[in-house]
Amino acid sequence: MINLHMRPLGNRSKLAFPLILATVALDVAGIGLVMPIIPRLLREVGHTGDLGWRFGAFLGLYALMQFLCSPVLGAISDKVGRRPVLLVSLAGAAIDYVFMALAPSLAWLFVGRAIAGITGANMAVAQAYIADITPEEQRARRFGLFSAMFGIGFILGPVLGGFLGGYWVRAPFLAAAALNGLNFLMALFVLPESHKTLGKTEGQPIGRAAFSPFASLRWAAAFPALLPLMVAYAALNIVGEVGGTIWVLYGEDKFAWDPWTIGFSLAGFGVFQALTQGFVAGPISERFGERRALVIGIVSDAFAYVAIALATKGWMAFLLLPMFCLGGVGQPALQSLLSRQVDEDQQGRLQGVLASLASLASVIGPVVIAQAYFASRAWFPGLVWTLGAVLGLMCLPIFLAKPPARDGIDASA
């Protein structure tokens, strides 16, 4: 029988962090593979030229399932370990991408998308894994490297997806299945367990509340230091949904981009994202403090959003990619700041709550943003970018205020 736990870390401890980063990169590459072809696939399968609500609903369904399942997977990983949860979710993702490649109708595509959201909730477990193996003072840097893996995944995924999608619109799903299969094998044979307090909780029953995202949100809201940070976290995730929702549509409508150009733009974002998160985010947080890093990120994002709203040429969007990515330096700082507010044996639950909040923002965001974009693109397609900048700037008072007691170690920031 295969040992799903493979614990403790032992002599594998030095490999644990790079292995979990590689797991994240492959996971995100699989997601990025299908992004360039989603609008065309929905038009083809739905037999309609007008995407309407379908586009926002397709994106939002993934996030809805993550909202429902991220706290569950996080809480389960606190009880049974990070590794078994990662293995099951990676295997499920590989099977699901094959299912979507063969889906004969729009309804079946939506079913596949829902399953993809469930398996994609494993990001909360990956973040808890990093918190397990990282001292508090190094978490901002390591969460930055975690975010950098998203950039690397988006370098590989969209370019390959755009290339494969040019030959057959279903091909990116098969490639994504292969990547997740590789990811599963790597985790199965090499990735060790990370949960330090697993022996204290293993075998204990999982409470019914663990299966409710709303119960987990109430648990997190009971921490006074967490509540304002979680509000800002949710708001900033909604801001981040603007680009994820309309980038492809905006490029097609305003700059007449073809699938190759869209894939190239997403890959360019991935390059700058990887460089910024890998080499800039951590040092900025360590030099200026997590709260100031958040201010830098919010202001950079707001500038980029307003600038692209006013851009008139496609090359201008490419020039703004570094500024968009500089805006991301606040995310690992906020993740680190939040992780300080709870104890080590609650990291899985906290990361599940944060992933759930991000997913809730992704449920609401794509639907509202897509509808707002379709309603305003005839007279000002940059409206949603501008509104995103305003919402981000509204979060500044939370980080400029005096820190509460729990993260008082950051008071100098």
Protein Blocks (a to p, Z undefined) as FASTA:
>chain_A
ZZfklpafklmlmmmmmmmmmmmmmmmmmmmmmmmmmmmmmmmmnopablklmmmmmmmm
mmmmmmmmmmmmmmmmmmnojklmmmmmmmmmmmmmmmmmmocbfklmmmmmmmmmmmmm
mmmmmmmmmmmmpcfklmmmmmmmmmmmmmmmmmmmmmmmmmmmmmomklmmmmmmmmmm
mmmmmmmmmmccfblklmmmgopacdfklmpmklmmmmmmmpmklmmmmmmmmmmmmmmm
mmmmmmmmmmmmmnopafklmmmmmmmmmmmmmmmmmmmmmmmmmmnojklmmmmmmmmm
mmmmmmmmmpcbfklmmmmmmmmmmmmmmmmmmmmmmmmmpcfklmmmmmmmmmmmmmmm
mmmmmmmmmmmmmmmmmmommlmmmmmmmmmmmmmmmmmpccdfklmmmmmZZ
